[in-house]
Amino acid sequence: MFWFFFLIALIKADSIELQCPPATASIQRLLDEAYISGASVIVLNRDEILYQKGIGYHSPPIPEQRQPMNAVSSIFVLASISKTFIAVAAMQVVELNLLNLDEDINKYLPPRMKIIHPHYPNAIITTRHLLTHTAGIGVNLAEEYKFYLPGDDFTKTNLGDIIEKYLSYNNSWLPVPPGHNITSYSNIGASLAAFIVERVANMSFEEYVQEKILKVLGIDKKDAGYRLSNFQDKKEYLVGHYIYNASWLQTFQHMVPQINVSRLYVPFYGISRYPAGYLRMSAYSLSLFFQSFLNNFTKLLHNLSSVEEIIHVAPQTSYLNMSDSKYGLMWYWKVIGGRRLIGHEGSVPDLYLDWKKYHSQQCSNSSEVTSVVYREVGLLNNEFEKLQQDHLVSFNEFLSTKLNCTIQISTSFADISKQSQFDLEEEEIFLSMGSVFWN
């Protein structure tokens, strides 16, 4: 996990009057103001795509030839939106009676692998705890940085081994017992849930997602996957990685020397805990998954109760009040702009991916515009302005005072009026993906 900050203002209704759909030039101007080189934008409902557009380019204005953004073909890293696939996979194996969310996870792990909270050895950890971020797992940055590997080198690692090693350190755990409804977002916890799916399904999680989710939705393995090699014939469509801030370059080089970051360009890389953040696909392919969500995942799940399980939120409290999110199974609820949304956020150091689902609120000739401002939790506006104006602020200084502000680049949210009622007939999704850079 890299620590970073993004403030993305896609539409500011109080300062810009937009038509519906907004003109490409209007969107481009907003992207330029937010230092986003390009974006893929899709608006859809449960039946059809209402708007689809690629705007700008894959990269900042550095290369002589730049690849135009395309909503259908431009391939992005989904970052933590990948976790929403873990929840669906988990409920699929629950429906097959291969997994009980409330049993001790050690029942499903290899005999040699036993996961116990070192501070509460008598408390069991369940898959539900992992999926709701209530297992008591903390963040061990020293180990997190080791997960980032160049190219497809993550395929040379064993998912179970890297999880077991991470959790073998006492400082990878919080001083709170599992299952006490105290939430703390955990990448490794999500990956452990995926590993359990891998175990009970008797196939790698990578293969499971390809066969049981993507293939069912009509998404070819050449259009989506965790490996760069999936896109061997489509390398030009991979959205590149850039760091456009010299003051942070040395920090990244120090934290993840194995990636060989040099100047602005970050070579393509993967993560050994890949299920939690490194699924790749286009905005269009991702829209097929979200459209399935709008239709209660009828192609992927047999029971409506499985969908309700995913979005249900039990009483919970965020550890040290670090988040205002309320977790279901990986998917979580959040209030943004006074609207209650469900979905997910996530990020990598160079891309911003975002989807939001709105209540039916059609644009009209009266110029009524939905205002959407995305701002990562952790910094006040004046703090952001300071960072933006003073490029010499050291990254370590930033970290020392803003430890709760994590880089999160995939965002997915849905507006549902009643949590107990999963009726999405009048809902629409706004989906955007953008390549972010800083100057």
C-alpha positions in Angstrom: 0.0 0.0 0.0 1.3 3.4 -0.9 0.4 6.5 1.1 -0.8 9.3 -1.2 -3.6 11.8 -1.6 -6.1 12.7 -4.3 -8.7 15.3 -4.7 -10.8 14.9 -7.8 -13.6 17.3 -8.7 -15.4 15.8 -11.7 -18.4 18.1 -11.8 -18.8 21.3 -9.7 -22.4 22.4 -10.3 -21.9 25.6 -8.4 -19.4 27.0 -10.8 -20.0 25.3 -14.2 -23.3 25.0 -16.0 -23.3 21.7 -17.9 -25.5 20.2 -20.5 -26.6 16.5 -20.2 -24.5 14.7 -21.2 -21.8 17.3 -20.6 -19.8 18.4 -23.5 -16.4 16.7 -24.0 -14.7 20.1 -23.7 -16.3 20.7 -20.3 -15.1 17.3 -19.0 -11.6 17.8 -20.5 -11.3 21.2 -18.7 -12.2 19.7 -15.4 -9.8 16.8 -15.9 -7.0 19.3 -16.7 -7.8 21.3 -13.6 -7.4 18.0 -11.5 -4.2 17.0 -13.3 -5.9 14.0 -14.9 -4.5 13.2 -18.4 -7.5 11.1 -19.5 -10.7 9.4 -18.4 -13.1 6.7 -19.5 -16.6 7.6 -18.6 -19.7 5.3 -18.7 -23.2 5.9 -17.5 -25.5 2.9 -17.4 -28.6 1.5 -15.8 -29.6 -2.1 -15.4 -30.6 -2.5 -19.0 -28.2 -0.4 -21.2 -25.3 1.9 -21.4 -26.6 5.5 -21.5 -23.3 7.3 -22.1 -19.9 6.1 -23.1 -16.8 8.3 -23.8 -13.1 8.2 -23.7 -11.6 11.6 -23.0 -7.9 12.7 -23.1 -5.0 10.3 -23.2 -3.3 7.4 -21.3 -0.4 9.5 -20.2 0.5 13.1 -19.4 2.0 15.2 -22.2 5.4 13.6 -22.1 5.7 11.0 -24.8 5.7 12.3 -28.4 2.9 9.9 -29.3 0.1 9.5 -26.8 -2.6 6.8 -26.8 -6.1 8.3 -26.8 -8.4 7.1 -24.0 -11.1 4.7 -25.1 -13.9 3.5 -22.8 -14.0 0.1 -24.4 -10.3 -0.8 -25.0 -8.2 1.2 -22.5 -7.1 -1.2 -19.7 -6.9 0.1 -16.1 -5.8 -1.5 -12.8 -9.0 -1.7 -10.8 -7.1 -1.3 -7.5 -9.4 -2.1 -4.6 -12.5 -2.4 -6.7 -11.0 -5.9 -7.1 -12.2 -6.6 -3.6 -15.8 -6.6 -4.8 -15.1 -9.7 -6.8 -13.9 -11.4 -3.7 -17.2 -10.9 -2.0 -19.1 -12.3 -5.0 -16.8 -15.3 -5.2 -17.2 -16.0 -1.5 -21.0 -16.0 -1.7 -20.8 -18.3 -4.7 -19.0 -21.0 -2.7 -21.3 -20.3 0.2 -24.2 -21.2 -2.1 -22.4 -24.4 -3.1 -22.2 -25.3 0.7 -18.4 -25.3 0.4 -18.0 -22.4 2.8 -19.7 -21.2 6.0 -18.9 -17.6 6.7 -19.2 -18.1 10.5 -16.9 -21.0 11.0 -13.2 -20.8 12.1 -11.1 -20.0 9.0 -8.5 -22.7 10.0 -11.1 -25.3 9.0 -10.4 -24.3 5.4 -6.7 -23.7 5.5 -3.8 -26.2 4.9 -3.0 -28.3 8.0 0.4 -26.6 8.3 -1.2 -23.1 8.2 -2.9 -21.9 11.4 -4.1 -18.3 11.7 -4.6 -17.0 15.3 -4.8 -13.5 16.6 -1.6 -13.4 18.9 -3.2 -11.1 21.4 -6.5 -13.1 21.6 -5.5 -16.7 20.9 -8.8 -18.2 22.1 -10.9 -16.0 19.8 -11.7 -17.6 16.4 -11.5 -15.7 13.1 -14.2 -16.3 10.5 -14.4 -15.5 6.8 -17.1 -13.0 7.7 -14.6 -11.2 9.9 -12.2 -11.0 6.9 -14.9 -9.8 4.5 -16.2 -7.1 6.9 -12.7 -6.0 8.1 -13.4 -7.0 11.7 -10.7 -9.7 12.1 -8.4 -7.4 14.1 -5.7 -7.3 11.3 -3.6 -4.2 11.1 -1.3 -2.6 8.6 2.4 -3.7 8.5 4.0 -1.3 6.1 7.3 -3.0 6.0 5.7 -6.2 4.7 3.2 -4.3 2.5 6.0 -2.7 0.5 7.5 -6.1 -0.3 4.3 -7.2 -2.1 5.0 -4.9 -5.0 6.8 -6.8 -7.7 7.8 -5.9 -11.3 5.8 -7.3 -14.3 4.1 -10.6 -13.5 6.7 -11.7 -10.9 3.8 -12.0 -8.4 3.0 -15.3 -10.1 6.2 -16.7 -8.8 5.0 -16.3 -5.2 2.5 -18.4 -3.2 -0.5 -16.5 -1.9 -0.9 -18.6 1.2 2.8 -18.2 2.1 2.8 -14.5 1.8 -0.3 -14.2 3.9 1.0 -16.5 6.5 4.3 -14.6 6.8 2.6 -11.3 7.0 0.3 -12.5 9.9 3.2 -14.2 11.7 4.3 -10.7 13.0 2.6 -9.4 16.1 2.7 -5.9 14.7 0.4 -7.1 11.9 -2.4 -7.3 14.4 -4.4 -4.7 16.2 -5.0 -4.7 20.0 -8.7 -5.6 19.4 -10.3 -9.0 19.3 -11.8 -10.4 16.1 -15.5 -10.3 15.7 -16.2 -7.4 18.1 -17.5 -5.2 15.2 -14.4 -2.9 15.3 -13.5 -2.3 11.6 -10.0 -1.7 10.2 -9.5 -1.9 6.5 -7.2 -4.8 5.6 -5.7 -5.7 2.2 -4.2 -8.9 3.6 -7.5 -9.9 5.3 -9.3 -9.5 1.9 -6.5 -11.7 0.3 -7.0 -14.3 3.0 -10.7 -14.5 2.2 -9.7 -15.0 -1.5 -7.3 -17.7 -0.5 -10.1 -19.5 1.4 -12.2 -19.4 -1.8 -9.1 -20.8 -3.6 -8.9 -23.6 -1.1 -12.5 -24.7 -1.1 -12.9 -24.3 -4.9 -9.7 -26.3 -5.6 -8.4 -23.8 -8.1 -6.3 -20.6 -7.9 -8.3 -17.5 -7.1 -7.1 -16.0 -10.4 -8.5 -19.0 -12.3 -11.7 -18.9 -10.2 -12.5 -15.2 -11.1 -11.8 -15.9 -14.8 -14.0 -19.0 -15.0 -16.8 -18.3 -12.5 -17.3 -14.5 -12.8 -15.7 -13.0 -15.9 -16.5 -15.8 -18.3 -20.1 -15.9 -17.1 -20.4 -12.2 -17.8 -19.0 -12.6 -21.3 -15.6 -11.0 -20.5 -12.7 -12.7 -22.3 -9.5 -13.5 -20.5 -7.7 -11.3 -23.1 -9.8 -8.4 -21.9 -9.5 -8.8 -18.1 -7.2 -10.5 -15.7 -4.5 -10.1 -13.0 -1.5 -10.8 -15.2 0.0 -8.4 -17.7 0.5 -11.4 -20.0 -3.3 -11.5 -20.4 -2.8 -8.4 -22.5 0.2 -9.6 -24.5 -1.6 -8.6 -27.8 -3.0 -5.4 -26.3 0.0 -3.7 -24.7 -0.8 -0.4 -26.3 -4.1 -0.3 -24.5 -2.6 -0.6 -21.0 -2.9 2.7 -19.2 0.6 3.6 -18.0 1.9 4.6 -14.6 3.5 8.0 -13.9 4.7 10.0 -10.9 4.8 13.6 -11.8 6.1 15.0 -8.5 9.9 15.1 -8.0 9.5 15.6 -4.2 7.9 12.1 -3.9 10.1 10.3 -6.4 12.9 9.4 -4.0 10.4 8.2 -1.4 8.9 5.7 -3.8 12.3 4.6 -4.9 13.2 3.9 -1.2 9.9 2.2 -0.4 9.7 -0.1 -3.4 13.2 -0.3 -5.0 12.2 -3.6 -6.7 9.9 -1.7 -9.1 12.7 0.4 -10.5 10.9 3.7 -10.5 12.8 6.3 -12.5 11.8 9.9 -13.1 8.2 10.1 -14.2 7.5 6.6 -15.5 6.7 3.7 -13.2 7.2 0.3 -15.0 4.2 -2.0 -15.0 4.0 -4.1 -11.8 1.9 -6.5 -9.8 1.3 -7.3 -6.2 1.8 -10.7 -4.6 -1.5 -10.2 -2.6 -3.1 -9.7 -6.0 -6.8 -10.6 -5.2 -7.1 -7.4 -3.0 -6.1 -4.9 -5.7 -4.7 -5.9 -9.1 -7.5 -7.0 -11.4 -7.2 -5.2 -14.7 -9.9 -4.4 -17.3 -11.5 -1.6 -19.3 -14.3 0.6 -18.2 -16.6 -1.2 -20.5 -15.7 -4.6 -19.1 -16.2 -3.3 -15.6 -19.5 -1.9 -16.5 -20.7 -5.4 -17.3 -19.9 -6.4 -13.7 -21.8 -3.4 -12.3 -24.7 -4.0 -14.6 -24.9 -7.5 -13.2 -24.9 -5.9 -9.7 -27.9 -3.7 -10.7 -29.7 -6.9 -11.7 -29.0 -8.6 -8.3 -26.1 -10.6 -9.8 -28.6 -13.0 -11.3 -26.0 -14.5 -13.6 -23.5 -15.0 -10.7 -25.6 -15.7 -7.6 -28.7 -17.9 -7.3 -30.2 -16.5 -4.2 -31.3 -12.9 -3.5 -30.3 -13.5 0.1 -26.7 -13.8 -1.1 -26.9 -10.2 -2.5 -28.5 -9.0 0.7 -25.7 -10.6 2.7 -23.1 -8.6 0.7 -24.8 -5.3 1.3 -26.0 -5.9 4.9 -24.2 -3.8 7.5 -24.1 -5.0 11.1 -23.5 -2.4 14.0 -19.8 -1.5 13.8 -17.2 1.1 14.9 -14.2 2.2 13.0 -10.9 1.5 14.8 -9.6 4.9 16.1 -12.4 6.5 14.0 -10.1 6.2 11.0 -13.0 5.7 8.5 -16.7 6.8 8.2 -17.4 3.7 6.0 -19.8 1.0 7.1 -18.8 -2.4 5.8 -21.0 -5.2 4.4 -19.0 -8.0 2.8 -16.2 -6.1 1.2 -18.7 -3.6 -0.3 -19.4 -0.7 2.0 -21.7 2.2 2.6 -20.7 5.8 2.7 -22.4 9.2 2.8 -21.1 11.5 0.1 -22.8 14.8 -0.6 -25.6 13.9 1.7 -26.4 10.7 -0.3 -26.1 7.2 1.1 -24.0 5.1 -1.4 -22.7 1.6 -1.5 -19.6 0.4 -3.3 -15.8 0.5 -2.8 -12.8 2.8 -3.1 -9.2 2.0 -3.8 -6.0 3.2 -5.5 -2.6 2.9 -6.8 0.0 5.8 -7.1 -1.0 6.8 -10.6 -4.6 6.1 -11.5 -8.0 7.1 -10.3 -10.9 4.8 -10.9 -14.3 5.7 -9.8 -17.9 4.6 -10.1 -21.0 5.9 -8.4 -24.6 4.7 -8.6 -27.3 7.3 -8.4 -31.0 7.3 -7.7 -32.8 8.0 -11.0 -32.2 11.7 -11.5 -32.4 12.5 -15.2 -30.8 15.6 -16.5 -33.3 18.0 -18.0 -33.4 21.2 -20.1 -33.6 23.2 -16.9 -29.8 22.7 -16.5 -30.2 20.8 -13.2 -26.9 19.2 -12.6 -25.8 16.5 -10.1 -22.8 17.8 -8.2 -20.1 15.2 -7.6 -16.9 16.0 -5.7 -14.6 13.1 -4.7 -12.1 13.8 -2.0 -10.0 11.1 -0.2 -10.6 11.0 3.6 -7.7 12.4 5.7 -6.9 15.9 4.5 -8.6 19.3 4.8 -8.8 21.5 1.7 -6.2 23.9 3.0 -3.8 21.0 3.7 -4.2 19.9 0.1 -3.5 23.4 -1.2 -0.3 23.5 0.9 0.9 20.3 -0.5 0.0 21.4 -4.0 1.8 24.7 -3.7 4.8 23.5 -1.8 6.3 20.7 -3.8 9.2 20.4 -1.4 7.1 19.0 1.5 8.7 15.7 2.2 6.7 12.6 1.8 7.9 11.3 5.1 6.8 14.5 6.8 3.4 14.0 5.2 3.2 10.4 6.4 4.2 11.3 9.9 1.2 13.6 10.3 -1.3 12.0 8.0 -1.1 8.3 8.7 -4.9 7.9 8.1 -4.8 9.2 4.6 -4.1 6.2 2.3 -3.9 6.2 -1.4 -7.2 4.8 -2.6 -7.8 4.8 -6.2 -10.7 2.7 -7.1 -14.1 4.0 -6.0 -17.4 2.3 -6.5 -20.6 3.4 -4.8 -24.3 2.8 -5.3 -27.2 4.8 -4.0 -29.9 2.6 -2.4 -32.8 4.1 -0.5 -33.3 1.3 1.9 -30.6 -1.1 3.0 -33.1 -3.9 3.6 -34.6 -3.5 0.2 -32.4 -4.3 -2.8 -34.6 -2.8 -5.5 -32.3 -1.2 -8.1 -34.8 -0.8 -10.9 -34.6 3.0 -10.8 -30.9 3.2 -10.3 -28.1 4.3 -12.6 -24.4 4.0 -12.4 -21.8 6.6 -13.3 -18.5 5.0 -13.9 -15.3 6.8 -14.7 -11.6 5.8 -14.9 -8.8 8.3 -15.1 -5.1 8.5 -15.4 -3.8 10.9 -12.7 -0.6 12.8 -12.7 0.9 15.6 -10.7 3.0 18.6 -11.8 
